[in-house]
Amino acid sequence: MKKLISALAVGSLVLLLAACSSSGTAQKKMTAGDLLDKSQEAMDNSLKAVRSHIVFDDYAVAVYDGDLEKPERAGINFDIQVEAFLDPAKVHLHSKALPRGAKAWNMDLYQVGDRLVVTDDRKGEWEELPSGSVEELFGTLVSETYPILDLSKFKEFEDEFVLEPIEYDYALKLTLDRDGFKRFKKLFPDVGPSEDGFTIIDKMELVITFNKKTTYVTSFKVSSDMRTFSDGNSYRSRQKLNATYSYFNDIEDFKLPKEVSDLVAE
């Protein structure tokens, strides 16, 4: 009898371990590519509104003819708040721009369908901008992050992402070398030094997080530090972008300013 009980206990333990192993294997089957596809499908089908907060810091230093005593520094920081209804598009973007060595300014931009209307402290008037102007105003990295991250850009790297479960989210992490950066720059031309030459990557990392329940993107972070050398000159670029997404399908409607309504009605 004791042998029978012992055998049953061992059998139960084996089945339990097999179940745990099977469960663990099932969880590990999801790849970065699967998560990218699942998230994009979920956002296309059920995400109707979102609040975004995007902070982008772009800093550059140029040294000409090796003159380390007289480097040229430039850069700008954007702090962008977005309220967006996605289909049809109705978006309000407010940006604080802090350029290095120049006066800061505020900008309000409204998007209605494919129409863009903007004003800022420097002009004080509303004007309609051509399609694609968000990229011209803030660069490709911000424009692909607004109002929600365009995941199609990252399918190029689906086999290189590291997928990590975290408390309430999944995280896709990616570290790029010089060859990887070249591929990334084709998708986001404004990343890194604008000058051609030999590039050294000191840091190029990005992280995308996804809510485990909805698979909506909850954050996107990029951090890069690199140097390019060309014809005796050196160019250094340090960029940081931190975008967070929240209030999914739970934002209040907003009224368009009269000037905006008048322009888009024309």
Buried (B, 14 or more C-beta within 10 A) or exposed (E): EEEEEEEEEEEEEEEEEEEEEEEEEEEEEEEBBEBBBBBBEBBEEEBBBBBBBBBBBBBBBBBEEEEEEEEEEEBBBBBBBBBBBBEEEBBBBEBBBBBEEEEEBEBBBBBBEEBBBBBBEEEEEBEBBEEEBBBEBBBBBBBBBBBBBEBEBBEEBBEBBEBEEEEEBBBBBBBBEEEBBEEBBEBBEBBBBEBEEEBEBEEBEBBBBBBEEBBBBBBBBBBBBBBBBEEEBBBBBBBBBBBBBBEBEEBEEEEBBEBBEEBBEE
